[in-house]
Amino acid sequence: MRAVFRAKDAHKAQGLLDAWLKATAYCRIAPVVAVEKKVRRRRADVIAAVNLGTGNGRVESINNKIKVTIASGYGFCNADNL
């Protein structure tokens, strides 16, 4: 699976992802099967992430900043005061 995200282009990533999905489809380890099903459902998103070369780091960073802001505003009566 790491090789999919290290692929140079989306076409190569598609081939690697398809090979990984095929190899894990017959696995008898329950956690691996669960991951395989999730990845299969989100296949297009995985390829898009490889194609764009992005991850979810920025989204997680913004989410964390929002949570810190809300925590620092604890005790305010309404959102306007926050």
mmCIF file of the N, C-alpha and C atoms, coordinates in Angstrom:
data_MODEL
# 
_entry.id   MODEL 
# 
loop_
_atom_site.group_PDB 
_atom_site.id 
_atom_site.type_symbol 
_atom_site.label_atom_id 
_atom_site.label_alt_id 
_atom_site.label_comp_id 
_atom_site.label_asym_id 
_atom_site.label_entity_id 
_atom_site.label_seq_id 
_atom_site.pdbx_PDB_ins_code 
_atom_site.Cartn_x 
_atom_site.Cartn_y 
_atom_site.Cartn_z 
_atom_site.occupancy 
_atom_site.B_iso_or_equiv 
_atom_site.pdbx_formal_charge 
_atom_site.auth_seq_id 
_atom_site.auth_comp_id 
_atom_site.auth_asym_id 
_atom_site.auth_atom_id 
_atom_site.pdbx_PDB_model_num 
ATOM 1   N N  . MET A 1 1  ? 0.822   -1.187  0.000   1.00 0.00 ? 1  MET A N  1 
ATOM 2   C CA . MET A 1 1  ? 0.000   0.000   0.000   1.00 0.00 ? 1  MET A CA 1 
ATOM 3   C C  . MET A 1 1  ? 0.866   1.249   0.000   1.00 0.00 ? 1  MET A C  1 
ATOM 4   N N  . ARG A 1 2  ? 1.992   1.199   0.675   1.00 0.00 ? 2  ARG A N  1 
ATOM 5   C CA . ARG A 1 2  ? 2.900   2.356   0.668   1.00 0.00 ? 2  ARG A CA 1 
ATOM 6   C C  . ARG A 1 2  ? 3.376   2.686   -0.742  1.00 0.00 ? 2  ARG A C  1 
ATOM 7   N N  . ALA A 1 3  ? 3.576   1.649   -1.537  1.00 0.00 ? 3  ALA A N  1 
ATOM 8   C CA . ALA A 1 3  ? 4.041   1.858   -2.904  1.00 0.00 ? 3  ALA A CA 1 
ATOM 9   C C  . ALA A 1 3  ? 3.031   2.647   -3.722  1.00 0.00 ? 3  ALA A C  1 
ATOM 10  N N  . VAL A 1 4  ? 1.751   2.501   -3.412  1.00 0.00 ? 4  VAL A N  1 
ATOM 11  C CA . VAL A 1 4  ? 0.712   3.246   -4.131  1.00 0.00 ? 4  VAL A CA 1 
ATOM 12  C C  . VAL A 1 4  ? 0.924   4.735   -3.933  1.00 0.00 ? 4  VAL A C  1 
ATOM 13  N N  . PHE A 1 5  ? 1.168   5.153   -2.695  1.00 0.00 ? 5  PHE A N  1 
ATOM 14  C CA . PHE A 1 5  ? 1.331   6.578   -2.413  1.00 0.00 ? 5  PHE A CA 1 
ATOM 15  C C  . PHE A 1 5  ? 2.696   7.111   -2.812  1.00 0.00 ? 5  PHE A C  1 
ATOM 16  N N  . ARG A 1 6  ? 3.640   6.233   -3.039  1.00 0.00 ? 6  ARG A N  1 
ATOM 17  C CA . ARG A 1 6  ? 4.960   6.654   -3.504  1.00 0.00 ? 6  ARG A CA 1 
ATOM 18  C C  . ARG A 1 6  ? 5.073   6.647   -5.026  1.00 0.00 ? 6  ARG A C  1 
ATOM 19  N N  . ALA A 1 7  ? 4.023   6.235   -5.710  1.00 0.00 ? 7  ALA A N  1 
ATOM 20  C CA . ALA A 1 7  ? 4.046   6.158   -7.173  1.00 0.00 ? 7  ALA A CA 1 
ATOM 21  C C  . ALA A 1 7  ? 4.257   7.547   -7.775  1.00 0.00 ? 7  ALA A C  1 
ATOM 22  N N  . LYS A 1 8  ? 4.920   7.576   -8.905  1.00 0.00 ? 8  LYS A N  1 
ATOM 23  C CA . LYS A 1 8  ? 5.238   8.844   -9.569  1.00 0.00 ? 8  LYS A CA 1 
ATOM 24  C C  . LYS A 1 8  ? 4.032   9.466   -10.258 1.00 0.00 ? 8  LYS A C  1 
ATOM 25  N N  . ASP A 1 9  ? 3.108   8.631   -10.732 1.00 0.00 ? 9  ASP A N  1 
ATOM 26  C CA . ASP A 1 9  ? 1.925   9.173   -11.419 1.00 0.00 ? 9  ASP A CA 1 
ATOM 27  C C  . ASP A 1 9  ? 0.695   8.328   -11.084 1.00 0.00 ? 9  ASP A C  1 
ATOM 28  N N  . ALA A 1 10 ? -0.458  8.850   -11.453 1.00 0.00 ? 10 ALA A N  1 
ATOM 29  C CA . ALA A 1 10 ? -1.727  8.194   -11.119 1.00 0.00 ? 10 ALA A CA 1 
ATOM 30  C C  . ALA A 1 10 ? -1.883  6.863   -11.844 1.00 0.00 ? 10 ALA A C  1 
ATOM 31  N N  . HIS A 1 11 ? -1.377  6.754   -13.058 1.00 0.00 ? 11 HIS A N  1 
ATOM 32  C CA . HIS A 1 11 ? -1.503  5.512   -13.822 1.00 0.00 ? 11 HIS A CA 1 
ATOM 33  C C  . HIS A 1 11 ? -0.766  4.365   -13.130 1.00 0.00 ? 11 HIS A C  1 
ATOM 34  N N  . LYS A 1 12 ? 0.452   4.632   -12.694 1.00 0.00 ? 12 LYS A N  1 
ATOM 35  C CA . LYS A 1 12 ? 1.222   3.606   -11.984 1.00 0.00 ? 12 LYS A CA 1 
ATOM 36  C C  . LYS A 1 12 ? 0.544   3.285   -10.647 1.00 0.00 ? 12 LYS A C  1 
ATOM 37  N N  . ALA A 1 13 ? 0.013   4.296   -9.973  1.00 0.00 ? 13 ALA A N  1 
ATOM 38  C CA . ALA A 1 13 ? -0.675  4.086   -8.700  1.00 0.00 ? 13 ALA A CA 1 
ATOM 39  C C  . ALA A 1 13 ? -1.905  3.206   -8.884  1.00 0.00 ? 13 ALA A C  1 
ATOM 40  N N  . GLN A 1 14 ? -2.617  3.383   -9.984  1.00 0.00 ? 14 GLN A N  1 
ATOM 41  C CA . GLN A 1 14 ? -3.794  2.551   -10.252 1.00 0.00 ? 14 GLN A CA 1 
ATOM 42  C C  . GLN A 1 14 ? -3.409  1.086   -10.374 1.00 0.00 ? 14 GLN A C  1 
ATOM 43  N N  . GLY A 1 15 ? -2.340  0.823   -11.095 1.00 0.00 ? 15 GLY A N  1 
ATOM 44  C CA . GLY A 1 15 ? -1.878  -0.559  -11.253 1.00 0.00 ? 15 GLY A CA 1 
ATOM 45  C C  . GLY A 1 15 ? -1.453  -1.172  -9.931  1.00 0.00 ? 15 GLY A C  1 
ATOM 46  N N  . LEU A 1 16 ? -0.711  -0.401  -9.130  1.00 0.00 ? 16 LEU A N  1 
ATOM 47  C CA . LEU A 1 16 ? -0.275  -0.897  -7.832  1.00 0.00 ? 16 LEU A CA 1 
ATOM 48  C C  . LEU A 1 16 ? -1.460  -1.112  -6.893  1.00 0.00 ? 16 LEU A C  1 
ATOM 49  N N  . LEU A 1 17 ? -2.415  -0.190  -6.925  1.00 0.00 ? 17 LEU A N  1 
ATOM 50  C CA . LEU A 1 17 ? -3.592  -0.316  -6.065  1.00 0.00 ? 17 LEU A CA 1 
ATOM 51  C C  . LEU A 1 17 ? -4.430  -1.521  -6.463  1.00 0.00 ? 17 LEU A C  1 
ATOM 52  N N  . ASP A 1 18 ? -4.620  -1.723  -7.748  1.00 0.00 ? 18 ASP A N  1 
ATOM 53  C CA . ASP A 1 18 ? -5.385  -2.883  -8.206  1.00 0.00 ? 18 ASP A CA 1 
ATOM 54  C C  . ASP A 1 18 ? -4.708  -4.189  -7.793  1.00 0.00 ? 18 ASP A C  1 
ATOM 55  N N  . ALA A 1 19 ? -3.387  -4.224  -7.885  1.00 0.00 ? 19 ALA A N  1 
ATOM 56  C CA . ALA A 1 19 ? -2.649  -5.421  -7.476  1.00 0.00 ? 19 ALA A CA 1 
ATOM 57  C C  . ALA A 1 19 ? -2.790  -5.654  -5.972  1.00 0.00 ? 19 ALA A C  1 
ATOM 58  N N  . TRP A 1 20 ? -2.729  -4.582  -5.188  1.00 0.00 ? 20 TRP A N  1 
ATOM 59  C CA . TRP A 1 20 ? -2.883  -4.707  -3.738  1.00 0.00 ? 20 TRP A CA 1 
ATOM 60  C C  . TRP A 1 20 ? -4.286  -5.183  -3.378  1.00 0.00 ? 20 TRP A C  1 
ATOM 61  N N  . LEU A 1 21 ? -5.288  -4.610  -4.029  1.00 0.00 ? 21 LEU A N  1 
ATOM 62  C CA . LEU A 1 21 ? -6.665  -5.015  -3.760  1.00 0.00 ? 21 LEU A CA 1 
ATOM 63  C C  . LEU A 1 21 ? -6.892  -6.481  -4.114  1.00 0.00 ? 21 LEU A C  1 
ATOM 64  N N  . LYS A 1 22 ? -6.310  -6.914  -5.224  1.00 0.00 ? 22 LYS A N  1 
ATOM 65  C CA . LYS A 1 22 ? -6.458  -8.307  -5.644  1.00 0.00 ? 22 LYS A CA 1 
ATOM 66  C C  . LYS A 1 22 ? -5.771  -9.242  -4.651  1.00 0.00 ? 22 LYS A C  1 
ATOM 67  N N  . ALA A 1 23 ? -4.590  -8.847  -4.175  1.00 0.00 ? 23 ALA A N  1 
ATOM 68  C CA . ALA A 1 23 ? -3.843  -9.692  -3.244  1.00 0.00 ? 23 ALA A CA 1 
ATOM 69  C C  . ALA A 1 23 ? -4.535  -9.786  -1.889  1.00 0.00 ? 23 ALA A C  1 
ATOM 70  N N  . THR A 1 24 ? -5.158  -8.714  -1.453  1.00 0.00 ? 24 THR A N  1 
ATOM 71  C CA . THR A 1 24 ? -5.787  -8.719  -0.134  1.00 0.00 ? 24 THR A CA 1 
ATOM 72  C C  . THR A 1 24 ? -7.237  -9.197  -0.163  1.00 0.00 ? 24 THR A C  1 
ATOM 73  N N  . ALA A 1 25 ? -7.812  -9.356  -1.327  1.00 0.00 ? 25 ALA A N  1 
ATOM 74  C CA . ALA A 1 25 ? -9.217  -9.758  -1.423  1.00 0.00 ? 25 ALA A CA 1 
ATOM 75  C C  . ALA A 1 25 ? -9.454  -11.145 -0.824  1.00 0.00 ? 25 ALA A C  1 
ATOM 76  N N  . TYR A 1 26 ? -8.471  -11.999 -0.851  1.00 0.00 ? 26 TYR A N  1 
ATOM 77  C CA . TYR A 1 26 ? -8.634  -13.359 -0.358  1.00 0.00 ? 26 TYR A CA 1 
ATOM 78  C C  . TYR A 1 26 ? -7.951  -13.592 0.982   1.00 0.00 ? 26 TYR A C  1 
ATOM 79  N N  . CYS A 1 27 ? -7.562  -12.517 1.631   1.00 0.00 ? 27 CYS A N  1 
ATOM 80  C CA . CYS A 1 27 ? -6.906  -12.622 2.930   1.00 0.00 ? 27 CYS A CA 1 
ATOM 81  C C  . CYS A 1 27 ? -7.917  -13.062 3.990   1.00 0.00 ? 27 CYS A C  1 
ATOM 82  N N  . ARG A 1 28 ? -7.466  -13.827 4.940   1.00 0.00 ? 28 ARG A N  1 
ATOM 83  C CA . ARG A 1 28 ? -8.362  -14.322 5.995   1.00 0.00 ? 28 ARG A CA 1 
ATOM 84  C C  . ARG A 1 28 ? -8.179  -13.563 7.307   1.00 0.00 ? 28 ARG A C  1 
ATOM 85  N N  . ILE A 1 29 ? -7.350  -12.522 7.301   1.00 0.00 ? 29 ILE A N  1 
ATOM 86  C CA . ILE A 1 29 ? -7.138  -11.713 8.505   1.00 0.00 ? 29 ILE A CA 1 
ATOM 87  C C  . ILE A 1 29 ? -8.196  -10.617 8.514   1.00 0.00 ? 29 ILE A C  1 
ATOM 88  N N  . ALA A 1 30 ? -9.058  -10.617 9.506   1.00 0.00 ? 30 ALA A N  1 
ATOM 89  C CA . ALA A 1 30 ? -10.225 -9.721  9.544   1.00 0.00 ? 30 ALA A CA 1 
ATOM 90  C C  . ALA A 1 30 ? -9.866  -8.236  9.426   1.00 0.00 ? 30 ALA A C  1 
ATOM 91  N N  . PRO A 1 31 ? -8.860  -7.719  10.154  1.00 0.00 ? 31 PRO A N  1 
ATOM 92  C CA . PRO A 1 31 ? -8.535  -6.297  10.011  1.00 0.00 ? 31 PRO A CA 1 
ATOM 93  C C  . PRO A 1 31 ? -8.057  -5.930  8.601   1.00 0.00 ? 31 PRO A C  1 
ATOM 94  N N  . VAL A 1 32 ? -7.328  -6.836  7.969   1.00 0.00 ? 32 VAL A N  1 
ATOM 95  C CA . VAL A 1 32 ? -6.855  -6.580  6.607   1.00 0.00 ? 32 VAL A CA 1 
ATOM 96  C C  . VAL A 1 32 ? -8.037  -6.550  5.638   1.00 0.00 ? 32 VAL A C  1 
ATOM 97  N N  . VAL A 1 33 ? -8.968  -7.442  5.824   1.00 0.00 ? 33 VAL A N  1 
ATOM 98  C CA . VAL A 1 33 ? -10.168 -7.481  4.978   1.00 0.00 ? 33 VAL A CA 1 
ATOM 99  C C  . VAL A 1 33 ? -10.969 -6.198  5.149   1.00 0.00 ? 33 VAL A C  1 
ATOM 100 N N  . ALA A 1 34 ? -11.076 -5.715  6.384   1.00 0.00 ? 34 ALA A N  1 
ATOM 101 C CA . ALA A 1 34 ? -11.817 -4.468  6.634   1.00 0.00 ? 34 ALA A CA 1 
ATOM 102 C C  . ALA A 1 34 ? -11.159 -3.287  5.932   1.00 0.00 ? 34 ALA A C  1 
ATOM 103 N N  . VAL A 1 35 ? -9.834  -3.217  5.991   1.00 0.00 ? 35 VAL A N  1 
ATOM 104 C CA . VAL A 1 35 ? -9.126  -2.133  5.303   1.00 0.00 ? 35 VAL A CA 1 
ATOM 105 C C  . VAL A 1 35 ? -9.296  -2.254  3.796   1.00 0.00 ? 35 VAL A C  1 
ATOM 106 N N  . GLU A 1 36 ? -9.224  -3.477  3.287   1.00 0.00 ? 36 GLU A N  1 
ATOM 107 C CA . GLU A 1 36 ? -9.382  -3.695  1.839   1.00 0.00 ? 36 GLU A CA 1 
ATOM 108 C C  . GLU A 1 36 ? -10.742 -3.206  1.366   1.00 0.00 ? 36 GLU A C  1 
ATOM 109 N N  . LYS A 1 37 ? -11.784 -3.477  2.127   1.00 0.00 ? 37 LYS A N  1 
ATOM 110 C CA . LYS A 1 37 ? -13.124 -3.034  1.734   1.00 0.00 ? 37 LYS A CA 1 
ATOM 111 C C  . LYS A 1 37 ? -13.239 -1.519  1.749   1.00 0.00 ? 37 LYS A C  1 
ATOM 112 N N  . LYS A 1 38 ? -12.646 -0.876  2.749   1.00 0.00 ? 38 LYS A N  1 
ATOM 113 C CA . LYS A 1 38 ? -12.678 0.587   2.818   1.00 0.00 ? 38 LYS A CA 1 
ATOM 114 C C  . LYS A 1 38 ? -11.911 1.217   1.666   1.00 0.00 ? 38 LYS A C  1 
ATOM 115 N N  . VAL A 1 39 ? -10.736 0.642   1.380   1.00 0.00 ? 39 VAL A N  1 
ATOM 116 C CA . VAL A 1 39 ? -9.922  1.184   0.283   1.00 0.00 ? 39 VAL A CA 1 
ATOM 117 C C  . VAL A 1 39 ? -10.640 0.970   -1.046  1.00 0.00 ? 39 VAL A C  1 
ATOM 118 N N  . ARG A 1 40 ? -11.278 -0.154  -1.219  1.00 0.00 ? 40 ARG A N  1 
ATOM 119 C CA . ARG A 1 40 ? -12.007 -0.423  -2.462  1.00 0.00 ? 40 ARG A CA 1 
ATOM 120 C C  . ARG A 1 40 ? -13.127 0.599   -2.668  1.00 0.00 ? 40 ARG A C  1 
ATOM 121 N N  . ARG A 1 41 ? -13.834 0.943   -1.570  1.00 0.00 ? 41 ARG A N  1 
ATOM 122 C CA . ARG A 1 41 ? -14.899 1.948   -1.670  1.00 0.00 ? 41 ARG A CA 1 
ATOM 123 C C  . ARG A 1 41 ? -14.345 3.335   -1.999  1.00 0.00 ? 41 ARG A C  1 
ATOM 124 N N  . ARG A 1 42 ? -13.152 3.629   -1.514  1.00 0.00 ? 42 ARG A N  1 
ATOM 125 C CA . ARG A 1 42 ? -12.558 4.956   -1.700  1.00 0.00 ? 42 ARG A CA 1 
ATOM 126 C C  . ARG A 1 42 ? -11.448 4.958   -2.754  1.00 0.00 ? 42 ARG A C  1 
ATOM 127 N N  . ARG A 1 43 ? -11.486 4.010   -3.661  1.00 0.00 ? 43 ARG A N  1 
ATOM 128 C CA . ARG A 1 43 ? -10.438 3.855   -4.679  1.00 0.00 ? 43 ARG A CA 1 
ATOM 129 C C  . ARG A 1 43 ? -10.193 5.141   -5.453  1.00 0.00 ? 43 ARG A C  1 
ATOM 130 N N  . ALA A 1 44 ? -11.242 5.779   -5.903  1.00 0.00 ? 44 ALA A N  1 
ATOM 131 C CA . ALA A 1 44 ? -11.096 7.014   -6.684  1.00 0.00 ? 44 ALA A CA 1 
ATOM 132 C C  . ALA A 1 44 ? -10.434 8.117   -5.861  1.00 0.00 ? 44 ALA A C  1 
ATOM 133 N N  . ASP A 1 45 ? -10.740 8.173   -4.579  1.00 0.00 ? 45 ASP A N  1 
ATOM 134 C CA . ASP A 1 45 ? -10.132 9.180   -3.714  1.00 0.00 ? 45 ASP A CA 1 
ATOM 135 C C  . ASP A 1 45 ? -8.644  8.919   -3.508  1.00 0.00 ? 45 ASP A C  1 
ATOM 136 N N  . VAL A 1 46 ? -8.269  7.657   -3.404  1.00 0.00 ? 46 VAL A N  1 
ATOM 137 C CA . VAL A 1 46 ? -6.856  7.308   -3.249  1.00 0.00 ? 46 VAL A CA 1 
ATOM 138 C C  . VAL A 1 46 ? -6.080  7.710   -4.501  1.00 0.00 ? 46 VAL A C  1 
ATOM 139 N N  . ILE A 1 47 ? -6.628  7.411   -5.656  1.00 0.00 ? 47 ILE A N  1 
ATOM 140 C CA . ILE A 1 47 ? -5.963  7.776   -6.916  1.00 0.00 ? 47 ILE A CA 1 
ATOM 141 C C  . ILE A 1 47 ? -5.885  9.295   -7.052  1.00 0.00 ? 47 ILE A C  1 
ATOM 142 N N  . ALA A 1 48 ? -6.939  10.006  -6.667  1.00 0.00 ? 48 ALA A N  1 
ATOM 143 C CA . ALA A 1 48 ? -6.930  11.467  -6.732  1.00 0.00 ? 48 ALA A CA 1 
ATOM 144 C C  . ALA A 1 48 ? -5.870  12.051  -5.806  1.00 0.00 ? 48 ALA A C  1 
ATOM 145 N N  . ALA A 1 49 ? -5.711  11.475  -4.619  1.00 0.00 ? 49 ALA A N  1 
ATOM 146 C CA . ALA A 1 49 ? -4.695  11.951  -3.688  1.00 0.00 ? 49 ALA A CA 1 
ATOM 147 C C  . ALA A 1 49 ? -3.293  11.764  -4.262  1.00 0.00 ? 49 ALA A C  1 
ATOM 148 N N  . VAL A 1 50 ? -3.069  10.639  -4.925  1.00 0.00 ? 50 VAL A N  1 
ATOM 149 C CA . VAL A 1 50 ? -1.767  10.402  -5.555  1.00 0.00 ? 50 VAL A CA 1 
ATOM 150 C C  . VAL A 1 50 ? -1.573  11.366  -6.714  1.00 0.00 ? 50 VAL A C  1 
ATOM 151 N N  . ASN A 1 51 ? -2.615  11.565  -7.502  1.00 0.00 ? 51 ASN A N  1 
ATOM 152 C CA . ASN A 1 51 ? -2.536  12.454  -8.664  1.00 0.00 ? 51 ASN A CA 1 
ATOM 153 C C  . ASN A 1 51 ? -2.250  13.893  -8.245  1.00 0.00 ? 51 ASN A C  1 
ATOM 154 N N  . LEU A 1 52 ? -2.898  14.350  -7.183  1.00 0.00 ? 52 LEU A N  1 
ATOM 155 C CA . LEU A 1 52 ? -2.713  15.727  -6.726  1.00 0.00 ? 52 LEU A CA 1 
ATOM 156 C C  . LEU A 1 52 ? -1.493  15.882  -5.830  1.00 0.00 ? 52 LEU A C  1 
ATOM 157 N N  . GLY A 1 53 ? -1.023  14.777  -5.281  1.00 0.00 ? 53 GLY A N  1 
ATOM 158 C CA . GLY A 1 53 ? 0.138   14.836  -4.399  1.00 0.00 ? 53 GLY A CA 1 
ATOM 159 C C  . GLY A 1 53 ? -0.180  15.482  -3.065  1.00 0.00 ? 53 GLY A C  1 
ATOM 160 N N  . THR A 1 54 ? -1.408  15.363  -2.621  1.00 0.00 ? 54 THR A N  1 
ATOM 161 C CA . THR A 1 54 ? -1.809  15.982  -1.360  1.00 0.00 ? 54 THR A CA 1 
ATOM 162 C C  . THR A 1 54 ? -2.225  14.933  -0.352  1.00 0.00 ? 54 THR A C  1 
ATOM 163 N N  . GLY A 1 55 ? -2.310  15.377  0.887   1.00 0.00 ? 55 GLY A N  1 
ATOM 164 C CA . GLY A 1 55 ? -2.782  14.530  1.969   1.00 0.00 ? 55 GLY A CA 1 
ATOM 165 C C  . GLY A 1 55 ? -3.792  15.313  2.790   1.00 0.00 ? 55 GLY A C  1 
ATOM 166 N N  . ASN A 1 56 ? -4.084  14.821  3.958   1.00 0.00 ? 56 ASN A N  1 
ATOM 167 C CA . ASN A 1 56 ? -5.062  15.499  4.783   1.00 0.00 ? 56 ASN A CA 1 
ATOM 168 C C  . ASN A 1 56 ? -4.411  16.311  5.900   1.00 0.00 ? 56 ASN A C  1 
ATOM 169 N N  . GLY A 1 57 ? -3.131  16.544  5.812   1.00 0.00 ? 57 GLY A N  1 
ATOM 170 C CA . GLY A 1 57 ? -2.404  17.296  6.835   1.00 0.00 ? 57 GLY A CA 1 
ATOM 171 C C  . GLY A 1 57 ? -2.924  18.699  7.044   1.00 0.00 ? 57 GLY A C  1 
ATOM 172 N N  . ARG A 1 58 ? -3.192  19.415  5.984   1.00 0.00 ? 58 ARG A N  1 
ATOM 173 C CA . ARG A 1 58 ? -3.702  20.785  6.109   1.00 0.00 ? 58 ARG A CA 1 
ATOM 174 C C  . ARG A 1 58 ? -5.077  20.820  6.748   1.00 0.00 ? 58 ARG A C  1 
ATOM 175 N N  . VAL A 1 59 ? -5.934  19.909  6.347   1.00 0.00 ? 59 VAL A N  1 
ATOM 176 C CA . VAL A 1 59 ? -7.283  19.863  6.915   1.00 0.00 ? 59 VAL A CA 1 
ATOM 177 C C  . VAL A 1 59 ? -7.207  19.569  8.406   1.00 0.00 ? 59 VAL A C  1 
ATOM 178 N N  . GLU A 1 60 ? -6.368  18.618  8.787   1.00 0.00 ? 60 GLU A N  1 
ATOM 179 C CA . GLU A 1 60 ? -6.217  18.289  10.202  1.00 0.00 ? 60 GLU A CA 1 
ATOM 180 C C  . GLU A 1 60 ? -5.641  19.464  10.986  1.00 0.00 ? 60 GLU A C  1 
ATOM 181 N N  . SER A 1 61 ? -4.729  20.206  10.384  1.00 0.00 ? 61 SER A N  1 
ATOM 182 C CA . SER A 1 61 ? -4.148  21.374  11.039  1.00 0.00 ? 61 SER A CA 1 
ATOM 183 C C  . SER A 1 61 ? -5.208  22.440  11.303  1.00 0.00 ? 61 SER A C  1 
ATOM 184 N N  . ILE A 1 62 ? -6.026  22.725  10.305  1.00 0.00 ? 62 ILE A N  1 
ATOM 185 C CA . ILE A 1 62 ? -7.088  23.716  10.470  1.00 0.00 ? 62 ILE A CA 1 
ATOM 186 C C  . ILE A 1 62 ? -8.100  23.251  11.508  1.00 0.00 ? 62 ILE A C  1 
ATOM 187 N N  . ASN A 1 63 ? -8.449  21.983  11.470  1.00 0.00 ? 63 ASN A N  1 
ATOM 188 C CA . ASN A 1 63 ? -9.387  21.428  12.443  1.00 0.00 ? 63 ASN A CA 1 
ATOM 189 C C  . ASN A 1 63 ? -8.847  21.577  13.863  1.00 0.00 ? 63 ASN A C  1 
ATOM 190 N N  . ASN A 1 64 ? -7.559  21.329  14.047  1.00 0.00 ? 64 ASN A N  1 
ATOM 191 C CA . ASN A 1 64 ? -6.947  21.471  15.361  1.00 0.00 ? 64 ASN A CA 1 
ATOM 192 C C  . ASN A 1 64 ? -6.975  22.927  15.823  1.00 0.00 ? 64 ASN A C  1 
ATOM 193 N N  . LYS A 1 65 ? -6.707  23.865  14.927  1.00 0.00 ? 65 LYS A N  1 
ATOM 194 C CA . LYS A 1 65 ? -6.738  25.287  15.290  1.00 0.00 ? 65 LYS A CA 1 
ATOM 195 C C  . LYS A 1 65 ? -8.146  25.720  15.707  1.00 0.00 ? 65 LYS A C  1 
ATOM 196 N N  . ILE A 1 66 ? -9.147  25.198  15.029  1.00 0.00 ? 66 ILE A N  1 
ATOM 197 C CA . ILE A 1 66 ? -10.533 25.502  15.397  1.00 0.00 ? 66 ILE A CA 1 
ATOM 198 C C  . ILE A 1 66 ? -10.835 24.964  16.788  1.00 0.00 ? 66 ILE A C  1 
ATOM 199 N N  . LYS A 1 67 ? -10.414 23.746  17.066  1.00 0.00 ? 67 LYS A N  1 
ATOM 200 C CA . LYS A 1 67 ? -10.654 23.158  18.382  1.00 0.00 ? 67 LYS A CA 1 
ATOM 201 C C  . LYS A 1 67 ? -9.945  23.938  19.485  1.00 0.00 ? 67 LYS A C  1 
ATOM 202 N N  . VAL A 1 68 ? -8.724  24.403  19.227  1.00 0.00 ? 68 VAL A N  1 
ATOM 203 C CA . VAL A 1 68 ? -7.991  25.190  20.224  1.00 0.00 ? 68 VAL A CA 1 
ATOM 204 C C  . VAL A 1 68 ? -8.701  26.515  20.469  1.00 0.00 ? 68 VAL A C  1 
ATOM 205 N N  . THR A 1 69 ? -9.199  27.143  19.417  1.00 0.00 ? 69 THR A N  1 
ATOM 206 C CA . THR A 1 69 ? -9.918  28.407  19.555  1.00 0.00 ? 69 THR A CA 1 
ATOM 207 C C  . THR A 1 69 ? -11.188 28.222  20.375  1.00 0.00 ? 69 THR A C  1 
ATOM 208 N N  . ILE A 1 70 ? -11.920 27.156  20.108  1.00 0.00 ? 70 ILE A N  1 
ATOM 209 C CA . ILE A 1 70 ? -13.148 26.880  20.857  1.00 0.00 ? 70 ILE A CA 1 
ATOM 210 C C  . ILE A 1 70 ? -12.816 26.591  22.324  1.00 0.00 ? 70 ILE A C  1 
ATOM 211 N N  . ALA A 1 71 ? -11.761 25.837  22.568  1.00 0.00 ? 71 ALA A N  1 
ATOM 212 C CA . ALA A 1 71 ? -11.382 25.521  23.942  1.00 0.00 ? 71 ALA A CA 1 
ATOM 213 C C  . ALA A 1 71 ? -10.966 26.778  24.704  1.00 0.00 ? 71 ALA A C  1 
ATOM 214 N N  . SER A 1 72 ? -10.280 27.690  24.027  1.00 0.00 ? 72 SER A N  1 
ATOM 215 C CA . SER A 1 72 ? -9.869  28.917  24.707  1.00 0.00 ? 72 SER A CA 1 
ATOM 216 C C  . SER A 1 72 ? -11.057 29.836  24.980  1.00 0.00 ? 72 SER A C  1 
ATOM 217 N N  . GLY A 1 73 ? -12.131 29.670  24.240  1.00 0.00 ? 73 GLY A N  1 
ATOM 218 C CA . GLY A 1 73 ? -13.326 30.478  24.441  1.00 0.00 ? 73 GLY A CA 1 
ATOM 219 C C  . GLY A 1 73 ? -14.335 29.835  25.360  1.00 0.00 ? 73 GLY A C  1 
ATOM 220 N N  . TYR A 1 74 ? -13.924 28.766  26.058  1.00 0.00 ? 74 TYR A N  1 
ATOM 221 C CA . TYR A 1 74 ? -14.850 28.065  26.944  1.00 0.00 ? 74 TYR A CA 1 
ATOM 222 C C  . TYR A 1 74 ? -15.371 29.020  28.016  1.00 0.00 ? 74 TYR A C  1 
ATOM 223 N N  . GLY A 1 75 ? -16.646 29.029  28.225  1.00 0.00 ? 75 GLY A N  1 
ATOM 224 C CA . GLY A 1 75 ? -17.250 29.868  29.248  1.00 0.00 ? 75 GLY A CA 1 
ATOM 225 C C  . GLY A 1 75 ? -17.994 31.057  28.691  1.00 0.00 ? 75 GLY A C  1 
ATOM 226 N N  . PHE A 1 76 ? -17.800 31.388  27.416  1.00 0.00 ? 76 PHE A N  1 
ATOM 227 C CA . PHE A 1 76 ? -18.543 32.482  26.814  1.00 0.00 ? 76 PHE A CA 1 
ATOM 228 C C  . PHE A 1 76 ? -20.004 32.062  26.633  1.00 0.00 ? 76 PHE A C  1 
ATOM 229 N N  . CYS A 1 77 ? -20.898 33.023  26.777  1.00 0.00 ? 77 CYS A N  1 
ATOM 230 C CA . CYS A 1 77 ? -22.324 32.717  26.736  1.00 0.00 ? 77 CYS A CA 1 
ATOM 231 C C  . CYS A 1 77 ? -22.828 32.425  25.330  1.00 0.00 ? 77 CYS A C  1 
ATOM 232 N N  . ASN A 1 78 ? -22.206 33.038  24.315  1.00 0.00 ? 78 ASN A N  1 
ATOM 233 C CA . ASN A 1 78 ? -22.671 32.799  22.946  1.00 0.00 ? 78 ASN A CA 1 
ATOM 234 C C  . ASN A 1 78 ? -21.486 32.855  21.976  1.00 0.00 ? 78 ASN A C  1 
ATOM 235 N N  . ALA A 1 79 ? -21.746 32.482  20.759  1.00 0.00 ? 79 ALA A N  1 
ATOM 236 C CA . ALA A 1 79 ? -20.679 32.389  19.749  1.00 0.00 ? 79 ALA A CA 1 
ATOM 237 C C  . ALA A 1 79 ? -20.135 33.755  19.364  1.00 0.00 ? 79 ALA A C  1 
ATOM 238 N N  . ASP A 1 80 ? -20.949 34.807  19.437  1.00 0.00 ? 80 ASP A N  1 
ATOM 239 C CA . ASP A 1 80 ? -20.474 36.156  19.091  1.00 0.00 ? 80 ASP A CA 1 
ATOM 240 C C  . ASP A 1 80 ? -19.397 36.615  20.063  1.00 0.00 ? 80 ASP A C  1 
ATOM 241 N N  . ASN A 1 81 ? -19.574 36.328  21.333  1.00 0.00 ? 81 ASN A N  1 
ATOM 242 C CA . ASN A 1 81 ? -18.563 36.705  22.324  1.00 0.00 ? 81 ASN A CA 1 
ATOM 243 C C  . ASN A 1 81 ? -17.288 35.897  22.163  1.00 0.00 ? 81 ASN A C  1 
ATOM 244 N N  . LEU A 1 82 ? -17.418 34.670  21.706  1.00 0.00 ? 82 LEU A N  1 
ATOM 245 C CA . LEU A 1 82 ? -16.254 33.829  21.473  1.00 0.00 ? 82 LEU A CA 1 
ATOM 246 C C  . LEU A 1 82 ? -15.381 34.448  20.411  1.00 0.00 ? 82 LEU A C  1 
# 
